[in-house]
Amino acid sequence: MSTLHVLSHSPFADSRLSTCLRVLGGEDAILLCGDATYALNASTAARQALEARADGLKLFVLDEDATARSIELPDWVKAVDYPGFVELSVHYDKVNTWL
Amino acid sequence: MAKSLLIISRQAPWSGPSAREALDIALAGGAFDLPLGMLFLDDGVLQLLPSQNARALQQKDLTANLQALEMFGVEDLFACSTSLAERGMSPDALNVEPLNVLQDEEIAALIDRYDQVITI
């Protein structure tokens, strides 16, 4: 079973991202959208935490949310548009949105 | 067979409506005999502290709702061991039982067991 974890809150305001990384299953993926895309800001602890796990981590980011926030995406992240978001939602067994 | 649902409650009890809403979902689901579980994660474990006093804040008591879970058939209750430890809480002195305390790696397996998951 696999879960797509959808995060939309800034990683600098609370612990959603760090907790998600802590409890993430081997088959799971993370999609960053909204303010959660700030996790990919260069030289941040959040970015380092993601990069440290880049090898095994399936990480997606909603392209327009990152672009709007002037975030340059590293090559180990896969950018998706809204149709891609829908495809991911269908592909994974379930979606866990961290409200 | 109804789909099973895991409710992950990760907000502190008195900071906003989230903790109550998560409990409301659990109680409503339990009333309809839905197979569901509830996991207390991050600040959500603070709901499990004994001897809280909602009246000091002129709020309704959440503790009663927590106690009602078992009566509504919601018996699969879980708490994250790391979240408890981070907040200086002992798993032995909480206001809900039976409660299963899970390590981080067990939580992924828990989420896998359910058809759907809501994190509030």
Backbone of each chain as ProteinMPNN parsed JSONL, in Angstrom:
{"seq_chain_A": "MSTLHVLSHSPFADSRLSTCLRVLGGEDAILLCGDATYALNASTAARQALEARADGLKLFVLDEDATARSIELPDWVKAVDYPGFVELSVHYDKVNTWL", "coords_chain_A": {"N_chain_A": [[0.847, -1.201, 0.0], [0.417, 2.233, -0.741], [0.925, 5.669, -0.005], [0.104, 9.0, -0.869], [1.388, 11.854, 0.38], [0.178, 14.997, 0.97], [1.315, 18.194, 1.306], [0.795, 21.523, 2.375], [1.475, 23.641, 3.943], [3.709, 26.146, 5.262], [7.012, 25.07, 5.943], [8.377, 26.373, 7.891], [6.751, 27.206, 9.841], [5.54, 25.193, 11.274], [5.436, 21.663, 12.252], [4.714, 19.883, 10.26], [6.066, 18.93, 7.888], [8.501, 17.839, 8.9], [7.531, 15.874, 10.645], [6.084, 14.303, 8.858], [8.164, 13.315, 7.246], [9.341, 11.759, 9.151], [7.522, 9.679, 9.647], [7.101, 8.513, 7.244], [6.278, 6.026, 4.837], [7.93, 3.326, 3.023], [6.983, 3.08, 0.394], [5.737, 5.411, -0.052], [4.931, 8.794, -1.191], [5.683, 12.33, -1.421], [3.92, 15.303, -1.974], [4.515, 18.622, -2.543], [2.793, 21.619, -2.145], [1.38, 24.94, -2.445], [2.354, 26.986, 0.324], [4.075, 25.082, 1.289], [5.935, 24.598, -0.617], [8.013, 26.262, -0.099], [9.78, 24.801, 1.329], [11.712, 24.013, -0.356], [13.408, 26.102, -0.666], [16.661, 27.336, -1.123], [19.469, 26.611, 1.007], [18.141, 26.059, 3.447], [16.982, 24.418, 6.443], [14.88, 22.701, 5.998], [15.071, 22.107, 3.258], [17.544, 20.828, 3.286], [16.92, 18.584, 4.816], [15.213, 17.27, 3.101], [16.875, 16.879, 0.907], [18.792, 15.211, 1.969], [17.52, 12.841, 1.935], [17.051, 12.375, -0.671], [17.692, 10.293, -2.425], [16.054, 7.973, -1.916], [13.577, 9.079, -1.779], [10.379, 9.829, -3.021], [9.566, 12.663, -4.413], [7.428, 15.29, -5.136], [6.467, 18.414, -6.642], [4.214, 21.102, -6.872], [4.271, 22.806, -9.733], [3.442, 25.438, -10.478], [2.975, 26.695, -8.044], [5.5, 26.762, -6.906], [6.874, 28.269, -8.814], [5.517, 30.698, -8.653], [6.455, 31.54, -6.243], [9.049, 32.083, -6.617], [10.903, 29.981, -6.444], [13.646, 28.052, -7.082], [13.841, 24.976, -8.575], [15.448, 22.03, -7.5], [17.212, 19.368, -9.256], [16.476, 16.901, -8.315], [13.881, 16.852, -7.682], [10.528, 16.305, -8.732], [8.63, 18.195, -10.859], [5.186, 18.928, -11.106], [2.116, 19.598, -12.893], [-1.35, 20.684, -12.481], [-2.998, 18.64, -13.746], [-1.109, 16.596, -13.481], [-0.985, 16.359, -10.731], [-3.525, 15.312, -10.245], [-3.233, 12.848, -11.526], [-1.288, 11.673, -9.888], [-2.746, 11.459, -7.516], [-4.536, 9.505, -8.203], [-2.871, 7.418, -8.806], [-1.586, 6.626, -6.414], [-2.457, 4.579, -3.554], [-3.879, 5.834, -1.534], [-4.609, 9.22, -0.473], [-3.106, 11.405, 1.725], [-3.85, 14.284, 3.102], [-2.274, 16.811, 4.735], [-3.868, 18.675, 6.676]], "CA_chain_A": [[0.0, 0.0, 0.0], [1.21, 3.457, -0.834], [0.191, 6.9, 0.334], [0.626, 10.289, -1.313], [1.226, 12.85, 1.438], [0.087, 16.331, 0.384], [1.626, 19.232, 2.295], [0.561, 22.852, 1.809], [1.823, 24.68, 4.921], [5.127, 26.495, 5.321], [7.774, 24.228, 6.873], [9.009, 27.193, 8.92], [5.739, 27.561, 10.834], [5.119, 24.054, 12.102], [6.222, 20.434, 12.132], [4.115, 18.906, 9.34], [7.037, 18.29, 7.001], [9.446, 16.995, 9.634], [6.822, 14.683, 11.129], [5.777, 13.48, 7.69], [9.392, 12.597, 6.882], [9.605, 10.811, 10.226], [6.612, 8.526, 9.629], [6.88, 8.163, 5.84], [6.491, 4.632, 4.461], [8.87, 3.096, 1.929], [6.329, 3.221, -0.916], [4.993, 6.668, -0.057], [5.489, 9.958, -1.866], [5.264, 13.633, -0.881], [3.678, 16.386, -2.926], [4.545, 19.946, -1.915], [2.076, 22.658, -2.867], [1.192, 26.13, -1.621], [3.531, 27.449, 1.07], [4.993, 23.968, 1.553], [7.012, 24.621, -1.612], [9.15, 26.995, 0.495], [10.725, 23.81, 1.849], [12.786, 23.829, -1.341], [14.296, 27.265, -0.665], [18.056, 26.958, -0.922], [20.108, 26.919, 2.297], [17.245, 25.945, 4.598], [17.03, 23.102, 7.089], [13.873, 21.848, 5.358], [15.652, 21.641, 1.996], [18.597, 19.856, 3.598], [16.288, 17.346, 5.274], [14.705, 16.592, 1.906], [18.001, 16.49, 0.062], [19.474, 14.09, 2.618], [16.78, 11.606, 1.629], [16.675, 12.486, -2.086], [17.885, 9.016, -3.122], [14.927, 7.055, -1.812], [12.321, 9.804, -1.579], [9.615, 10.27, -4.201], [9.15, 14.018, -4.041], [6.817, 16.063, -6.211], [6.124, 19.78, -6.255], [3.287, 21.734, -7.811], [5.168, 23.728, -10.418], [3.022, 26.852, -10.484], [3.12, 27.252, -6.697], [6.927, 27.037, -6.725], [7.234, 29.358, -9.719], [4.95, 31.931, -8.103], [7.223, 31.925, -5.052], [10.446, 32.294, -7.013], [11.72, 28.895, -5.916], [14.327, 27.276, -8.125], [13.709, 23.579, -8.206], [16.602, 21.169, -7.725], [16.876, 18.344, -10.258], [15.987, 15.674, -7.684], [12.439, 17.015, -7.418], [9.755, 16.249, -9.962], [7.581, 19.214, -10.907], [3.963, 18.49, -11.768], [1.038, 20.588, -12.996], [-2.569, 20.176, -11.836], [-3.332, 17.295, -14.248], [-0.159, 15.656, -12.884], [-1.461, 16.215, -9.348], [-4.656, 14.378, -10.301], [-2.692, 11.522, -11.856], [-0.643, 11.144, -8.678], [-3.803, 11.115, -6.561], [-5.139, 8.247, -8.643], [-1.835, 6.38, -8.816], [-1.327, 6.117, -5.066], [-3.638, 3.916, -2.988], [-4.67, 6.865, -0.866], [-4.007, 10.543, -0.337], [-3.175, 11.952, 3.08], [-3.639, 15.725, 3.066], [-1.964, 17.294, 6.096], [-4.594, 19.947, 6.848]], "C_chain_A": [[0.878, 1.245, 0.0], [0.319, 4.668, -0.575], [0.896, 8.1, -0.285], [0.335, 11.313, -0.215], [1.255, 14.244, 0.806], [0.286, 17.373, 1.48], [1.435, 20.595, 1.647], [0.918, 23.986, 2.767], [3.332, 24.926, 4.92], [5.865, 25.613, 6.334], [8.419, 25.031, 7.998], [8.034, 27.534, 10.047], [5.377, 26.387, 11.739], [5.874, 22.791, 11.698], [5.655, 19.439, 11.117], [5.165, 18.173, 8.508], [7.965, 17.356, 7.776], [8.768, 15.734, 10.169], [6.496, 13.743, 9.972], [7.005, 12.672, 7.283], [9.699, 11.509, 7.904], [8.768, 9.533, 10.072], [6.362, 8.002, 8.211], [7.174, 6.683, 5.571], [7.371, 4.507, 3.222], [8.279, 3.313, 0.547], [5.675, 4.586, -1.084], [5.7, 7.759, -0.866], [4.977, 11.222, -1.183], [5.028, 14.583, -2.043], [3.645, 17.704, -2.151], [3.732, 20.911, -2.768], [1.896, 23.848, -1.917], [2.483, 26.528, -0.921], [4.505, 26.322, 1.41], [6.142, 23.94, 0.547], [8.222, 25.403, -1.097], [10.166, 26.044, 1.113], [11.9, 23.613, 0.903], [13.662, 25.072, -1.487], [15.728, 26.831, -0.353], [18.513, 27.354, 0.489], [19.138, 26.912, 3.472], [17.342, 24.53, 5.168], [16.04, 22.141, 6.417], [14.429, 21.253, 4.059], [16.73, 20.59, 2.25], [18.018, 18.516, 4.03], [15.756, 16.55, 4.083], [15.849, 16.055, 1.062], [18.726, 15.268, 0.636], [18.802, 12.768, 2.273], [16.432, 11.52, 0.16], [16.748, 11.14, -2.808], [16.633, 8.149, -3.1], [13.573, 7.735, -1.821], [11.666, 10.156, -2.912], [8.988, 11.611, -3.848], [8.64, 14.773, -5.264], [6.503, 17.468, -5.704], [5.194, 20.358, -7.32], [4.002, 22.934, -8.427], [4.729, 25.187, -10.278], [3.153, 27.49, -9.104], [4.585, 27.6, -6.412], [7.348, 28.235, -7.574], [6.741, 30.699, -9.158], [5.799, 32.461, -6.951], [8.707, 32.082, -5.339], [11.371, 31.219, -6.439], [12.336, 28.119, -7.077], [14.364, 25.825, -7.709], [14.991, 22.804, -8.471], [16.21, 20.011, -8.646], [16.373, 17.044, -9.631], [14.525, 15.772, -7.268], [11.693, 16.951, -8.744], [8.628, 17.281, -9.901], [6.373, 18.67, -11.654], [3.001, 19.67, -11.886], [-0.228, 19.987, -12.378], [-3.029, 18.827, -12.408], [-2.389, 16.23, -13.675], [-0.516, 15.342, -11.433], [-2.599, 15.184, -9.312], [-4.157, 12.962, -10.576], [-2.035, 10.876, -10.631], [-1.693, 10.666, -7.674], [-4.433, 9.768, -6.903], [-4.136, 7.106, -8.518], [-1.605, 5.776, -7.427], [-2.61, 5.567, -4.452], [-4.52, 4.909, -2.237], [-3.873, 8.157, -0.749], [-4.196, 10.995, 1.103], [-2.826, 13.437, 3.013], [-3.453, 16.24, 4.486], [-2.59, 18.662, 6.292], [-4.047, 20.734, 8.039]], "O_chain_A": [[1.925, 1.299, 0.645], [-0.872, 4.673, -0.887], [2.121, 8.209, -0.237], [-0.824, 11.601, 0.083], [2.245, 14.623, 0.18], [-0.47, 17.429, 2.45], [1.857, 20.811, 0.511], [0.697, 25.156, 2.454], [4.122, 24.032, 4.617], [5.394, 25.431, 7.456], [8.948, 24.455, 8.949], [8.43, 28.08, 11.076], [4.944, 26.597, 12.872], [6.819, 22.838, 10.911], [6.062, 18.278, 11.103], [5.156, 16.945, 8.431], [8.191, 16.219, 7.363], [9.356, 14.653, 10.149], [6.621, 12.525, 10.101], [6.899, 11.477, 7.006], [10.249, 10.463, 7.561], [9.255, 8.434, 10.338], [5.505, 7.142, 8.009], [8.191, 6.154, 6.02], [7.536, 5.465, 2.467], [8.997, 3.691, -0.379], [5.119, 4.884, -2.142], [6.887, 7.662, -1.178], [3.977, 11.196, -0.466], [5.83, 14.661, -2.974], [2.85, 17.877, -1.227], [3.952, 21.012, -3.975], [2.223, 23.764, -0.734], [3.569, 26.423, -1.491], [5.647, 26.59, 1.783], [7.189, 23.346, 0.804], [9.332, 25.229, -1.6], [11.297, 26.443, 1.392], [12.953, 23.113, 1.3], [14.559, 25.103, -2.33], [15.965, 26.054, 0.572], [18.004, 28.308, 1.076], [19.306, 27.695, 4.407], [17.726, 23.585, 4.48], [16.305, 20.946, 6.281], [14.279, 20.06, 3.793], [16.824, 19.594, 1.533], [18.532, 17.456, 3.673], [15.836, 15.322, 4.056], [15.802, 14.928, 0.568], [19.207, 14.409, -0.103], [19.43, 11.71, 2.313], [15.612, 10.691, -0.234], [15.949, 10.879, -3.708], [16.199, 7.65, -4.138], [12.538, 7.069, -1.866], [12.304, 10.705, -3.809], [8.018, 11.688, -3.093], [9.323, 14.88, -6.282], [6.3, 17.686, -4.509], [5.374, 20.125, -8.515], [4.298, 23.925, -7.758], [5.546, 26.063, -9.994], [3.412, 28.689, -8.998], [4.877, 28.603, -5.761], [8.087, 29.105, -7.113], [7.458, 31.699, -9.187], [5.859, 33.667, -6.711], [9.521, 32.199, -4.423], [12.484, 31.514, -6.003], [11.629, 27.599, -7.939], [14.854, 25.483, -6.633], [15.563, 22.91, -9.556], [15.027, 19.707, -8.801], [15.891, 16.167, -10.349], [13.998, 14.89, -6.59], [12.162, 17.474, -9.755], [7.784, 17.243, -9.006], [6.51, 18.034, -12.698], [3.053, 20.613, -11.096], [-0.179, 18.895, -11.812], [-3.415, 17.946, -11.639], [-2.807, 15.102, -13.414], [-0.367, 14.211, -10.972], [-2.623, 14.3, -8.455], [-4.597, 12.001, -9.944], [-2.209, 9.684, -10.376], [-1.548, 9.607, -7.063], [-4.811, 8.997, -6.021], [-4.494, 5.98, -8.172], [-1.45, 4.563, -7.288], [-3.709, 6.018, -4.776], [-5.747, 4.835, -2.295], [-2.652, 8.184, -0.901], [-5.307, 10.971, 1.633], [-1.659, 13.805, 2.883], [-4.344, 16.126, 5.328], [-1.935, 19.687, 6.102], [-4.534, 21.825, 8.334]]}, "seq_chain_B": "MAKSLLIISRQAPWSGPSAREALDIALAGGAFDLPLGMLFLDDGVLQLLPSQNARALQQKDLTANLQALEMFGVEDLFACSTSLAERGMSPDALNVEPLNVLQDEEIAALIDRYDQVITI", "coords_chain_B": {"N_chain_B": [[-19.028, -3.767, 2.527], [-18.008, -1.203, 4.566], [-15.644, 1.421, 3.893], [-12.541, 1.61, 5.606], [-11.312, 4.016, 7.955], [-8.728, 6.159, 8.94], [-8.195, 8.545, 11.365], [-6.132, 11.212, 11.829], [-5.091, 13.123, 14.383], [-3.625, 16.11, 15.035], [-3.409, 18.503, 16.408], [-3.222, 20.795, 19.16], [-5.385, 20.781, 22.098], [-6.796, 23.227, 22.89], [-6.323, 25.311, 21.166], [-7.734, 25.865, 18.909], [-10.433, 24.898, 16.656], [-9.718, 22.401, 15.674], [-8.995, 19.998, 17.084], [-11.374, 19.26, 18.329], [-12.969, 18.918, 16.065], [-11.782, 16.709, 14.833], [-12.354, 14.755, 16.725], [-15.131, 14.838, 16.57], [-15.575, 13.804, 14.018], [-14.675, 11.216, 14.446], [-16.489, 10.297, 16.395], [-18.923, 10.551, 15.059], [-18.494, 8.805, 12.922], [-18.16, 6.467, 14.371], [-20.71, 6.178, 15.449], [-22.081, 5.354, 13.247], [-21.095, 2.889, 12.91], [-18.744, 2.688, 11.383], [-15.65, 1.277, 10.353], [-13.072, 2.475, 12.093], [-10.049, 4.199, 13.065], [-7.993, 6.09, 15.341], [-5.353, 8.325, 15.452], [-3.119, 9.987, 17.532], [-0.971, 12.589, 17.027], [2.026, 14.574, 16.859], [1.274, 17.8, 18.219], [-1.203, 16.85, 18.836], [-1.125, 14.834, 20.746], [-1.253, 16.192, 23.094], [-3.858, 16.413, 23.782], [-4.313, 14.246, 25.313], [-3.537, 14.589, 27.878], [-4.077, 14.156, 31.348], [-6.378, 15.609, 33.765], [-7.1, 18.135, 32.65], [-8.573, 21.409, 32.338], [-11.176, 22.664, 30.958], [-13.044, 24.557, 31.57], [-11.764, 26.687, 32.663], [-11.128, 28.176, 30.494], [-13.533, 28.866, 29.541], [-14.55, 26.955, 27.791], [-15.986, 24.073, 26.115], [-15.706, 20.795, 27.458], [-13.326, 18.648, 26.179], [-12.505, 16.253, 27.066], [-14.604, 14.621, 27.793], [-15.606, 13.862, 25.307], [-13.447, 12.373, 24.398], [-13.512, 10.269, 26.204], [-15.855, 9.169, 25.365], [-15.325, 7.845, 23.046], [-14.772, 5.087, 23.163], [-17.246, 4.098, 23.896], [-18.668, 4.634, 21.605], [-17.706, 2.762, 19.956], [-15.21, 3.215, 18.915], [-12.341, 1.936, 19.171], [-9.781, 1.564, 18.389], [-7.229, 3.158, 19.18], [-4.449, 5.268, 18.936], [-1.182, 6.52, 19.734], [1.614, 8.623, 19.059], [4.812, 7.701, 19.878], [7.188, 9.237, 19.746], [6.175, 11.852, 19.596], [4.958, 12.06, 22.114], [7.212, 11.81, 23.806], [8.709, 14.047, 23.015], [7.216, 16.045, 24.144], [7.443, 15.666, 26.793], [5.785, 13.778, 27.964], [4.438, 10.989, 29.689], [3.673, 7.729, 28.556], [2.231, 6.241, 30.295], [0.603, 7.783, 31.859], [-1.975, 8.878, 30.877], [-5.158, 10.122, 29.643], [-6.748, 8.395, 28.208], [-7.724, 5.138, 27.476], [-8.06, 1.769, 26.152], [-4.828, 2.525, 24.849], [-2.711, 2.499, 22.13], [0.687, 2.827, 21.888], [2.813, 3.966, 19.449], [5.845, 3.442, 17.603], [7.788, 5.524, 15.315], [8.256, 4.116, 12.87], [6.255, 2.282, 12.885], [4.031, 3.71, 12.319], [3.746, 4.26, 9.598], [3.018, 1.725, 8.73], [0.612, 1.511, 10.062], [-0.969, 3.482, 8.788], [-1.083, 2.292, 6.311], [-2.822, 0.198, 6.787], [-5.402, 1.158, 6.698], [-8.194, 2.182, 4.592], [-8.689, 4.828, 3.969], [-7.488, 8.105, 4.887], [-7.512, 10.823, 7.143], [-5.994, 13.814, 7.965], [-5.91, 16.085, 10.489]], "CA_chain_B": [[-18.168, -3.414, 3.66], [-17.622, 0.214, 4.531], [-14.199, 1.669, 3.87], [-11.988, 1.96, 6.917], [-10.805, 5.391, 7.98], [-7.839, 6.556, 10.03], [-8.205, 9.982, 11.639], [-4.899, 11.631, 12.5], [-5.346, 14.39, 15.056], [-2.286, 16.597, 15.384], [-3.448, 19.858, 16.952], [-3.444, 20.88, 20.605], [-6.83, 20.804, 22.372], [-7.5, 24.489, 23.133], [-5.815, 26.377, 20.306], [-8.66, 26.101, 17.8], [-11.48, 23.881, 16.566], [-9.278, 21.185, 14.979], [-9.024, 18.806, 17.93], [-12.778, 18.894, 18.491], [-13.491, 18.434, 14.788], [-11.291, 15.348, 14.627], [-13.146, 13.892, 17.614], [-16.496, 14.77, 16.041], [-15.561, 12.85, 12.899], [-14.536, 9.869, 15.01], [-17.727, 9.911, 17.079], [-19.968, 10.381, 14.039], [-18.195, 7.548, 12.226], [-18.423, 5.37, 15.303], [-22.158, 6.031, 15.589], [-22.548, 4.619, 12.067], [-20.349, 1.614, 12.883], [-17.662, 2.653, 10.4], [-14.395, 0.806, 10.927], [-12.113, 3.574, 12.086], [-9.031, 4.326, 14.092], [-7.597, 7.465, 15.58], [-3.95, 8.454, 15.85], [-2.724, 11.29, 18.073], [0.372, 12.83, 16.504], [2.494, 15.947, 17.123], [0.575, 18.423, 19.35], [-2.437, 16.106, 19.124], [-0.987, 14.033, 21.969], [-1.552, 17.034, 24.266], [-5.26, 16.161, 24.161], [-4.37, 13.061, 26.168], [-3.11, 14.917, 29.236], [-5.135, 14.095, 32.351], [-6.623, 16.79, 34.619], [-7.233, 19.421, 31.966], [-9.746, 22.119, 32.83], [-11.685, 23.497, 29.872], [-13.871, 25.656, 32.089], [-10.885, 27.831, 32.912], [-11.126, 28.951, 29.253], [-14.946, 28.933, 29.121], [-14.761, 26.072, 26.636], [-16.547, 22.765, 26.435], [-14.69, 19.818, 27.812], [-13.052, 17.621, 25.16], [-12.205, 14.992, 27.723], [-15.806, 13.789, 27.745], [-15.654, 13.275, 23.961], [-12.422, 11.334, 24.34], [-14.0, 9.106, 26.954], [-17.004, 8.591, 24.659], [-14.876, 7.102, 21.859], [-14.921, 3.645, 23.357], [-18.685, 3.819, 23.913], [-19.129, 4.71, 20.21], [-17.078, 1.68, 19.194], [-13.891, 3.588, 18.382], [-11.435, 1.345, 20.163], [-8.416, 1.526, 17.865], [-6.649, 4.463, 19.486], [-2.998, 5.198, 18.861], [-0.442, 7.76, 19.967], [2.987, 8.545, 18.565], [5.78, 7.673, 20.976], [8.11, 10.374, 19.623], [5.444, 13.081, 19.942], [4.813, 12.064, 23.576], [8.525, 12.052, 24.423], [9.091, 15.439, 22.732], [6.43, 16.931, 25.012], [7.671, 15.294, 28.182], [4.611, 13.056, 28.459], [4.625, 9.554, 29.884], [2.569, 6.946, 27.995], [1.499, 5.558, 31.37], [-0.254, 8.709, 32.602], [-2.813, 9.568, 29.903], [-6.565, 10.015, 30.037], [-7.469, 7.519, 27.3], [-7.259, 3.769, 27.329], [-6.693, 1.362, 25.848], [-4.139, 3.352, 23.874], [-1.504, 1.841, 21.604], [1.754, 3.793, 21.614], [3.533, 3.447, 18.28], [7.095, 4.046, 17.146], [7.644, 6.177, 14.004], [8.206, 3.182, 11.735], [4.985, 1.552, 12.939], [2.945, 4.586, 11.882], [3.545, 4.024, 8.164], [2.268, 0.47, 8.617], [-0.754, 1.793, 10.53], [-1.668, 4.191, 7.703], [-1.304, 1.29, 5.254], [-3.911, -0.733, 7.129], [-6.712, 1.787, 6.488], [-8.496, 2.537, 3.202], [-8.627, 6.278, 3.806], [-6.881, 8.775, 6.029], [-7.737, 12.273, 7.274], [-5.103, 14.446, 8.944], [-6.423, 17.408, 10.877]], "C_chain_B": [[-17.738, -1.959, 3.531], [-16.101, 0.356, 4.519], [-13.724, 2.076, 5.26], [-11.295, 3.321, 6.841], [-9.898, 5.589, 9.192], [-7.875, 8.073, 10.163], [-6.924, 10.318, 12.388], [-5.125, 13.031, 13.061], [-4.019, 14.948, 15.548], [-2.269, 18.064, 15.844], [-3.73, 19.808, 18.452], [-4.927, 21.151, 20.897], [-7.486, 22.177, 22.416], [-7.083, 25.611, 22.209], [-6.756, 26.694, 19.153], [-9.631, 24.946, 17.709], [-10.982, 22.507, 16.088], [-9.404, 19.921, 15.822], [-10.462, 18.315, 18.094], [-13.349, 18.317, 17.2], [-13.041, 17.003, 14.511], [-12.087, 14.361, 15.478], [-14.58, 13.743, 17.106], [-16.587, 13.779, 14.885], [-15.527, 11.427, 13.437], [-15.845, 9.406, 15.644], [-18.859, 9.69, 16.08], [-19.753, 9.065, 13.294], [-18.502, 6.352, 13.103], [-19.911, 5.102, 15.452], [-22.742, 5.257, 14.412], [-21.778, 3.314, 11.872], [-19.301, 1.545, 11.787], [-16.414, 2.1, 11.073], [-13.377, 1.934, 10.931], [-11.164, 3.539, 13.271], [-8.658, 5.783, 14.238], [-6.161, 7.487, 16.101], [-3.697, 9.871, 16.341], [-1.246, 11.496, 17.758], [0.743, 14.291, 16.768], [1.743, 16.54, 18.331], [-0.733, 17.712, 19.704], [-2.334, 15.289, 20.397], [-1.309, 14.857, 23.22], [-3.012, 16.904, 24.697], [-5.358, 15.064, 25.212], [-3.924, 13.334, 27.603], [-4.281, 14.808, 30.212], [-5.267, 15.438, 33.079], [-6.585, 18.115, 33.874], [-8.528, 20.074, 32.442], [-10.239, 23.107, 31.776], [-12.443, 24.707, 30.392], [-13.044, 26.894, 32.388], [-10.833, 28.737, 31.683], [-12.539, 29.156, 28.722], [-15.18, 28.108, 27.854], [-15.406, 24.776, 27.095], [-15.428, 21.758, 26.624], [-14.535, 18.758, 26.715], [-12.874, 16.248, 25.778], [-13.397, 14.031, 27.654], [-15.923, 13.109, 26.378], [-14.641, 12.158, 23.817], [-12.903, 10.06, 25.032], [-15.12, 8.398, 26.194], [-16.584, 7.718, 23.481], [-15.15, 5.609, 22.004], [-16.396, 3.242, 23.287], [-19.258, 3.817, 22.495], [-18.412, 3.676, 19.331], [-15.75, 2.049, 18.561], [-12.847, 3.131, 19.394], [-9.991, 1.28, 19.692], [-7.795, 2.903, 18.006], [-5.14, 4.341, 19.585], [-2.388, 6.556, 19.201], [0.997, 7.537, 19.523], [3.964, 8.689, 19.735], [6.712, 8.889, 20.937], [7.425, 11.674, 20.042], [5.26, 13.19, 21.449], [6.131, 12.452, 24.235], [8.95, 13.505, 24.23], [8.416, 16.403, 23.701], [6.511, 16.534, 26.477], [6.525, 14.512, 28.789], [4.907, 11.57, 28.587], [3.43, 8.795, 29.315], [1.715, 6.294, 29.074], [0.514, 6.472, 32.091], [-1.085, 9.541, 31.628], [-4.277, 9.282, 30.211], [-7.402, 9.128, 29.107], [-6.877, 6.121, 27.365], [-8.391, 2.881, 26.846], [-6.108, 2.22, 24.725], [-2.878, 2.611, 23.433], [-0.471, 2.901, 21.259], [2.665, 3.206, 20.541], [4.841, 4.191, 18.038], [6.877, 4.618, 15.737], [7.438, 5.167, 12.88], [6.912, 2.366, 11.733], [3.829, 2.39, 12.389], [2.681, 4.44, 10.387], [2.715, 2.763, 7.954], [0.816, 0.667, 9.056], [-1.565, 2.462, 9.419], [-2.001, 3.212, 6.571], [-2.547, 0.438, 5.515], [-5.292, -0.16, 6.808], [-6.902, 2.161, 5.027], [-8.316, 4.03, 2.969], [-8.027, 6.905, 5.053], [-7.194, 10.277, 5.985], [-6.755, 12.801, 8.312], [-5.605, 15.855, 9.232], [-5.519, 18.002, 11.939]], "O_chain_B": [[-17.177, -1.546, 2.516], [-15.377, -0.478, 5.062], [-14.415, 2.788, 5.988], [-10.767, 3.714, 5.801], [-10.252, 5.236, 10.317], [-7.62, 8.797, 9.2], [-6.662, 9.769, 13.458], [-5.323, 13.993, 12.318], [-3.357, 14.333, 16.384], [-1.269, 18.768, 15.694], [-4.391, 18.893, 18.943], [-5.642, 21.684, 20.048], [-8.644, 22.298, 22.014], [-7.452, 26.762, 22.441], [-6.579, 27.712, 18.484], [-9.657, 24.093, 18.596], [-11.749, 21.545, 16.097], [-9.866, 18.889, 15.333], [-10.737, 17.118, 18.012], [-14.114, 17.353, 17.226], [-13.817, 16.184, 14.017], [-12.448, 13.276, 15.02], [-15.172, 12.667, 17.196], [-17.546, 13.014, 14.782], [-16.245, 10.548, 12.959], [-16.263, 8.264, 15.455], [-19.656, 8.763, 16.228], [-20.696, 8.308, 13.062], [-19.038, 5.347, 12.638], [-20.333, 3.951, 15.569], [-23.765, 4.586, 14.548], [-21.812, 2.715, 10.797], [-18.992, 0.456, 11.302], [-16.143, 2.413, 12.232], [-12.87, 2.31, 9.874], [-11.438, 2.942, 14.312], [-8.963, 6.608, 13.377], [-5.805, 6.78, 17.043], [-4.019, 10.841, 15.654], [-0.388, 10.707, 18.155], [-0.136, 15.144, 16.887], [1.59, 15.868, 19.351], [-1.301, 17.956, 20.768], [-3.342, 15.067, 21.068], [-1.601, 14.298, 24.277], [-3.367, 17.238, 25.828], [-6.361, 14.96, 25.919], [-3.929, 12.434, 28.444], [-5.366, 15.317, 29.929], [-4.378, 16.287, 33.01], [-6.092, 19.111, 34.404], [-9.455, 19.397, 32.888], [-9.773, 24.245, 31.712], [-12.484, 25.753, 29.744], [-13.555, 28.014, 32.37], [-10.532, 29.925, 31.8], [-12.719, 29.573, 27.578], [-15.919, 28.521, 26.961], [-15.385, 24.424, 28.274], [-14.356, 21.863, 26.028], [-15.49, 18.063, 26.369], [-13.059, 15.222, 25.125], [-13.241, 12.822, 27.486], [-16.288, 11.936, 26.288], [-14.917, 11.127, 23.203], [-12.732, 8.948, 24.533], [-15.321, 7.193, 26.347], [-17.388, 6.938, 22.969], [-15.682, 4.961, 21.102], [-16.755, 2.213, 22.715], [-20.212, 3.094, 22.208], [-18.51, 3.723, 18.104], [-15.213, 1.287, 17.757], [-12.518, 3.845, 20.342], [-9.086, 0.984, 20.472], [-7.827, 3.712, 17.079], [-4.616, 3.434, 20.232], [-3.001, 7.601, 18.982], [1.528, 6.429, 19.597], [3.935, 9.672, 20.474], [6.992, 9.495, 21.971], [8.01, 12.495, 20.749], [5.386, 14.278, 22.012], [6.166, 13.314, 25.113], [9.482, 14.13, 25.147], [8.973, 17.448, 24.038], [5.734, 17.014, 27.302], [6.307, 14.57, 29.999], [5.539, 10.97, 27.718], [2.286, 9.177, 29.564], [0.602, 5.845, 28.8], [-0.324, 5.993, 32.855], [-0.926, 10.759, 31.554], [-4.605, 8.341, 30.933], [-8.629, 9.113, 29.207], [-5.658, 5.952, 27.313], [-9.559, 3.184, 27.091], [-6.803, 2.589, 23.779], [-2.085, 2.159, 24.258], [-0.726, 3.775, 20.431], [3.213, 2.113, 20.692], [4.933, 5.401, 18.241], [5.921, 4.258, 15.051], [6.556, 5.337, 12.038], [6.519, 1.823, 10.701], [2.779, 1.854, 12.036], [1.531, 4.489, 9.951], [1.82, 2.732, 7.11], [-0.098, 0.065, 8.491], [-2.697, 2.067, 9.14], [-3.063, 3.297, 5.955], [-3.232, 0.014, 4.584], [-6.252, -0.917, 6.661], [-5.939, 2.423, 4.306], [-7.85, 4.452, 1.91], [-8.052, 6.317, 6.134], [-7.145, 10.907, 4.928], [-6.696, 12.281, 9.426], [-5.708, 16.695, 8.338], [-5.766, 19.113, 12.408]]}, "name": "protein", "num_of_chains": 2, "seq": "MSTLHVLSHSPFADSRLSTCLRVLGGEDAILLCGDATYALNASTAARQALEARADGLKLFVLDEDATARSIELPDWVKAVDYPGFVELSVHYDKVNTWLMAKSLLIISRQAPWSGPSAREALDIALAGGAFDLPLGMLFLDDGVLQLLPSQNARALQQKDLTANLQALEMFGVEDLFACSTSLAERGMSPDALNVEPLNVLQDEEIAALIDRYDQVITI"}
